[in-house]
Amino acid sequence: IKEPTTDKLLPDPLPAPYQPPYTLAIEMSGILLNPEWTSETGWRYEKRPGLDYFLKEIGYPVYEVVIYTKETLWTATPVIDVMNAEHQIMYRLFRENTRFINGTYIKDLSRLNRDLKRIIFLDWDEAAYSLQPRNALHHLKRWNGNDD
C-alpha cells in the first residue's frame, strides 16, 4: 500500500463544545511502548513508565488522542486495546493509513480532517513527520525500554 485508501482519515470533528481544542497524534512504538521479540515469547510490548497516568491526564476532554502508528492494524489493535483500558484514545490509525514514499512510512497529518494549526505530533522518526515538521515535537528519542 503506497497511499491511504481515503483522503479523510478521521471522521468530522465533534460539534462544539465537545471537540477538544487540540489533536495529539502519537506513534505507539518507541514513544509509548517498547516492542521486543524473542524466540521464546514472540512479540511483547513494554509500557513506558507513567504511561497510564500520561494517558489519563491528556485524554478527552483535554486532547483528542490519536494513535498514528506505522505498525499494522493486526499487530497494533490488540496492543492498543490493552493500553486503552480507560478509553482515553479516541482514534487509531495504522500503517495502512500512512503514505509509503521512498521506502519510508510517512504520516500525512493533512489527511486527519483537522485544522493543522491544532495538531501536535509525537514521533521519534523524523521521516514520519517530514510532510508537516512544524506540527512535531522535534528531537524525541526512541524509547528502548530503559527507565527514562
Residue pairs with C-beta under 8 A, 6 or more apart in sequence:
1 95
1 96
1 100
2 99
2 100
2 101
3 99
3 100
4 96
4 97
4 98
4 99
4 108
4 111
5 96
6 111
7 111
8 111
8 113
9 93
9 97
9 111
9 112
9 113
10 66
10 91
10 93
10 112
10 113
10 114
11 113
12 113
13 19
13 64
13 113
13 114
18 61
19 64
20 60
20 61
20 62
20 63
20 64
21 118
22 63
22 64
22 118
22 119
22 120
23 63
23 64
23 66
23 112
23 114
23 118
23 119
23 120
24 58
24 63
24 64
24 65
24 66
24 120
24 121
24 122
25 66
25 67
25 68
25 93
25 107
25 109
25 112
25 119
25 120
25 121
25 122
26 32
26 65
26 66
26 67
26 68
26 121
26 122
26 123
27 67
27 68
27 69
27 70
27 107
27 122
27 123
27 124
27 125
27 128
28 67
28 69
28 71
28 76
28 79
28 80
28 83
29 35
29 45
29 69
29 70
29 71
30 124
30 125
30 142
30 143
30 144
31 48
31 122
31 123
31 124
31 140
31 142
31 143
32 47
32 48
32 51
32 67
32 83
32 143
33 45
33 46
33 47
33 48
33 51
33 79
33 83
34 45
34 46
34 48
34 143
34 144
34 145
35 43
35 44
35 45
36 43
36 44
36 45
36 46
36 145
37 43
37 44
38 44
43 75
45 79
46 145
47 83
48 54
48 143
49 147
51 83
52 86
55 65
55 83
55 84
55 86
55 88
55 89
56 86
56 88
58 65
58 88
59 65
59 86
59 87
59 88
59 89
60 88
60 90
63 120
64 90
64 91
64 114
65 88
65 89
65 90
65 91
66 89
66 90
66 91
66 92
66 93
66 112
67 76
67 80
67 89
67 91
67 92
67 93
68 93
68 97
68 107
68 121
68 123
69 76
69 92
69 93
69 94
69 95
70 94
70 95
70 98
70 105
70 107
70 125
70 128
71 79
71 94
71 95
72 94
72 95
72 96
73 94
73 95
73 96
76 92
76 94
77 92
77 94
80 89
80 92
83 89
93 107
95 105
97 107
97 111
98 105
98 106
98 107
98 108
98 128
99 105
99 106
99 107
99 108
99 131
100 106
104 127
104 128
105 128
106 127
106 128
106 129
106 130
106 131
107 121
107 123
107 128
107 129
107 131
108 131
108 132
109 116
109 119
109 121
109 129
109 131
109 132
109 135
110 116
110 131
110 132
112 119
116 132
116 135
119 132
119 135
120 135
120 136
120 137
121 129
121 132
121 135
121 136
121 137
122 136
122 137
122 140
123 129
123 136
123 140
124 140
124 141
124 142
124 143
125 142
126 133
126 136
126 138
129 135
129 136
